[in-house]
Amino acid sequence: MKILVLADEESKYLWDYFEKSKLNDIDLIISCGDLKPQYLSFLATFAKVPILYVHGNHDAVYDTTPPEGCICIDDDLYVYNGIRILGLGGSRCYNYGSYQYTEKEMQKRIRKLKRKLKKNNGFDILVTHAPASGFNDGEDLPHAGFEAFHTLLDKYFPKYFVHGHVHLNYKWNQQRECQYNEHTTVINAFERYVFEYK
């Protein structure tokens, strides 16, 4: 299954220079946040597959203008073709804006998902906006990751952890793809990236 992941910056390749054929072999589209709702709605017009999304810390506009034809998986576990996808959007709280959370608030959100996680026997892909604490995150508070994500990764061993928020051009050694442990591949979805779910 080919999955297209997006985050933080609208891709000119997909928007300014769009051709319908560019989505032909894509089986699922996932947004990790901070993208214009019009961009996701545009893609939904042409995509023949679901477009899932979580909120980024700059997505307050979604409250009044949600991406049309897309599915919000924030605080939810969505199953597609047998793949269990867990969504937890937002970033660390740095100025009390929309979709910003303290560590305790993120832990509480995860606890509320306990029943769904048990019912589905875990999950295969973790979709977030912010990264995990100390792993692909930034040194400043707005781009710091969540410690709570380590708990999820260490307990359920998902195949993939997909996040945004930390732009690949923030520093020269920012990684697109790396391993959290022997079980989980971590992908930074900045702009656009396609990976094969195996």
N, C-alpha and C positions, 0 to 999 in steps of 0.2 A: 504494500500500500504506500503510495506516494503522498506525503503530507507537506503542504506549503504553510510555513509559519511566517508571521509578520509582526512588526512592532516598531513603534517610536518615530518612524519616518516613512512617509508615503513613497513607494517605489515608482520612479519615473518609468521604469521598464514595464510596469503593470498599469500605470495610469496615463502618463503622457504619451507613451508609445504602445498603447494596448492593442493586442491582436487576440481575438477569441481563441485561437489555436494554442496560445501560451498556457491555457488552463486545461487543455485536452487530456493530459495524462495525470492530472491531479485528482486524488481520491478524497481529500479532506483539506479544508483551510482553517487555520487557527490564528487568531489575533491575540497577542500578548499585551495589547493596550497602547494608549497614547497615539491613536490614529484617528483622523477625521471620520466622523460617521458617514459622510458623503462618499468617502473612498471605499469603505466596506460595503455600503449600499450599491455602489457602482459595480464592485466585483460580484456581489450577489446577483445582479441582473444577468450576468453571463455564466456564472459558475453553475454546474449541474450537481454540485455536492454541497453539503452543509458548510456554513461558515460559523465557527464557534468563536466566542470572544470573552475575555475578562477585561475589567476596567483598569486603566492606568491611572496614575495620580493626576493627570491632566484631562481626564475624561468626564468632568462634571457636565459638559454639554450633552452627554448621552441621556441625562435625566429628562431633558426636554426634546432632544432629537436623537433617539436611538438609531443605530444602524438598521435600516430596513432589510428584511429578509435574512437576518442573522440571528443566532441563538446565543443568549448570555448564559455562560456556565459558571459565573461567579457563585461561590458557596454552593456548588452543586457537583454531582457526579453524573456525567453524561456517557452513555454507552452507544458506540457507533461501530457496526460490523464486528461486534464482540470485543472491541477495544474500550477499556474503561478509562475515562478522561476526567480528572479532578481539576476544578478551577478555583483559584484564589487570587483575585486581582488586588491592585493597590500597592502602595509603597509604605516605607516607614514614615511615621508622623514627624513632620518638621515645621509645619506652620498651621496645622489644624484644618487643612483644606479637605475637600471631598476625596474619598478613597485613599486616605492616609490612616495608618493604624500603628498603635504601639505594639510592642512585642506581646503584651498580655492580651490585647484585643485580637491579634492574629491567632494566638493560642486558643482563645474562646471560639473563634470561627471554626477552627479545626475540630474542637470538641463537639460542636454542633453537627459535624459531618460523620460522627462516630457510627451512627446507626446505618447510614448509607454505605459507609466503608465496610461494615460488617456484613451487610446484606449482599454486597457485590464481591465480597472476599478480596478487598483491596482495590488497587487501581494500577493501570499500566503507564499512563502519562500524567505527569503533574504540570499544569499550565498556570503560570503566575506572571505578574508584571515584574516584581522585584526578585532579585536572586536570593540565594541562601547566604546567611551571615558568614563572612570570611571565605566565601567561595564565589569568585567572579563578581563580587560587589565592589562598591567604591569606598573610599576612606572618609568621605563626608557623610553627614547624617542623612541627607536626602537620598543618597544612593547606597546606603548601608542595607544589607540583606537581613532576612529574618532567621533567627535561630530555630524557630518552630518548624521550618521546612526540613531541617536536619532530622527531626523526630519522625516526620513522615517518610523521608527517604530511608532511614535506618530501620524502620518497622515494616514497610511494605515493599521495598526493593523494586520500584517501578523501572521499566525499561528506559524511559526518557523523562527528563525534567526540562521543560522549555520555558524560558523567561525572556523578558525584554529589559527596559529601564536603563541599563548600562550600555550606552552606545559604543559600538566597536571603535569609533574614532576618538574616544575619550583618552586612551593611552595606546602607545605603539604595540604593547604586548597583550592587548585584550583578545581573548580567545573566542572563536565562533563555536567550537565544539571541543569538549573535553570529558573526562570521566570523573564522576564523583566517587565511585567505588567500582568494584568489578561488575556490579549489576546495572548501574544507571549512567546513561550518556546525557550530559548536560549540553543544551543548545541555546545559544543567545540568538533570539529571533530578529535582531535589529534589521530593519528595512524588509528584507525577504530572504528566505532560505528554504530549500526543498530537501527533505530527507526521506529515506525509505524505511518505513516501519517494518521490522522483521520479527 
